[in-house]
Amino acid sequence: MADNTECHNYGSIGVRVLPIRVLMVSTSFPESRQDWPGRFIANMAEALARREDVRLALWAPPGEHSEAIEVVTSPEDADWLRQLLRSGGIAHLLRARPARGWMAATGLLRRLRRIYRQYRDVGVVHVNWLQNALPLWGCDQPAVISVLGNDFGLLRLPGMVTALRAVLRERQAILAPNADWMVDELKRRFGDLTEIRPIPFGVDNPWFALERQRLSSNGPSIWLAVTRLTRRKIGDLFEWGAGLFGAQRQLHLFGPMQETLTVPDWVYYHGSTYPKALLEEWFPRATGLVTLSRHDEGRPQVLLEAMAAGLPVVASRLPAHQDLIRSGETGLLVDSPLEFTEALRDLESPTANQHMGVAAREWIRATIGTWDDCAARYLAAYQAVRGESK
């Protein structure tokens, strides 16, 4: 399909600009505006589509979106992607049912190959997740490839780095990790072939506008954990939390059960949630957010949103969490049950809690910004791979 462009006038001097036609591909997208999975992809796509200098075509699972986004997913592909999401995704299938997981991976690569060949003439292909870049081999479109934390598990598979290097060797490309901690490893493996440019995701404006209730010394403290339920995502939470949580210090857990785990009876488990419920019901009255994940995290979006909302975070000392949290200033990083206990106690002081929440919000505002800020960063990357001036 040709890269048909339209001219737009910018400003009073009437400078005429050709918008860049971008094909974005993603294997995750929320079915409705209330859904949580893939919400960051929807926010990214909507921010890009709001720009007059971008014309966005989206290949992704079906979901609600603005009319400014041109959906190019065929009905057959949309149905297939919907079923893939409902089964937990390829990474989950590879862990739980390897044979089915490899079949799904093969099917995904075949469908992506077809869409890349169909849209060979777009200005830029924006690929979300490294695995989705593999079918670009044999095509030559410029590419901006968003790299997330779970992509690093992919890089450990035999032959994967070699295959990705073959893809990158054919084109102008930028690898765009969403956190700085990934840069060194990506440079080591691919820096001789392509630019590594960190592009952090943004945060929706309502999180910055949230007003928290002042903590009370009389009622229970309410701690939140928002995560997919797998052993690595839960990490040490159930072990370290035993004896710390109960009626007066409550732990409310949200997220889909993706592995068979026994949730302790002292945990208030609510199942899956969606951003509006967190924004309107839970974040305003919570004491803080907890994650003791041992997973290959990138830069968890829920942590960005909590910090933007002024909600303090207590987190395990992972590279992804260290990259985001300045321990003792914008949150607390913990390595042991004792440190976890002390962190909860310290942040149950209303004064300390408010001070750290304000610092977290200001750091996110200054360093991460909104989804419109993120879209501007991606536009600069699109221009760079096309050889255009910024």
Summary of the structure (lengths in Angstrom):
residues: 390
radius of gyration: 21.5
end to end distance: 26.0
largest distance: 66.8
contacts: 1270
relative contact order: 0.12
helix: 43%
strand: 18%
